[in-house]
Amino acid sequence: MFNSIYKQFPHDEWQDAAAAIQSGKLKVGDLITQEVGIEGLSGLFDLIHENKVLFCKGMMVI
């Protein structure tokens, strides 16, 4: 997968992205279309698998 490559050199893209999100330079809130607790994960996976909900990113909230 193209976005699963981790390279520390010449720079750490994952760390750069996390820092940009944390600082507010990179806004990602609109990408999160579902938020569920741990008890809702199974149901969310079912809805996504059955194409019953439009989604971009799901997030488990603790």
HULINFEN-V472735 format. One record per residue. N is the residue number from 1. PSI is psi in radians with two decimals (999 if undefined). OMEGA is omega in radians with two decimals (NA if undefined). BURIAL is # if it has 9 or more other C-alpha atoms within 8 Angstrom, else .. Layout:
BEGIN
N/PSI/OMEGA/BURIAL
N/PSI/OMEGA/BURIAL
END
This chain:
BEGIN
1/2.41/-3.02/.
2/-0.57/-3.07/.
3/0.17/3.14/.
4/0.07/-3.13/.
5/2.24/3.13/.
6/2.11/3.07/.
7/2.23/3.11/.
8/-0.47/-3.11/.
9/2.40/0.17/.
10/-0.30/3.01/.
11/2.89/-3.08/.
12/1.75/-3.08/#
13/-0.65/-3.13/#
14/-0.75/3.13/.
15/-0.66/3.09/.
16/-0.78/-3.13/.
17/-0.77/3.13/#
18/-0.71/3.13/.
19/-0.68/3.12/.
20/-0.68/3.09/#
21/-0.83/-3.10/#
22/-0.65/-3.11/.
23/-0.24/-3.11/.
24/-0.02/3.10/.
25/-0.52/3.13/.
26/2.00/-3.12/#
27/2.16/-3.12/.
28/-0.01/-3.08/.
29/-0.66/-3.13/.
30/-0.32/3.13/.
31/-0.40/-3.10/.
32/1.92/-3.08/#
33/-0.32/3.10/#
34/2.41/3.01/.
35/2.21/3.14/#
36/2.74/2.98/#
37/3.05/-3.11/#
38/-0.56/-3.14/.
39/-0.32/-3.13/.
40/-0.04/-3.08/.
41/-0.84/-3.10/#
42/-0.78/3.13/.
43/-0.68/3.11/.
44/-0.76/3.10/#
45/-0.72/3.12/.
46/-0.80/-3.14/.
47/-0.72/3.13/#
48/-0.80/-3.13/#
49/-0.66/-3.11/.
50/0.10/-3.12/.
51/0.68/3.14/.
52/-0.07/3.14/.
53/2.40/3.06/.
54/2.30/-3.09/.
55/2.71/2.98/.
56/-1.03/3.10/.
57/2.36/3.01/.
58/2.57/-3.11/#
59/2.31/3.04/.
60/2.20/-3.12/#
61/2.22/3.14/.
62/999/NA/.
END
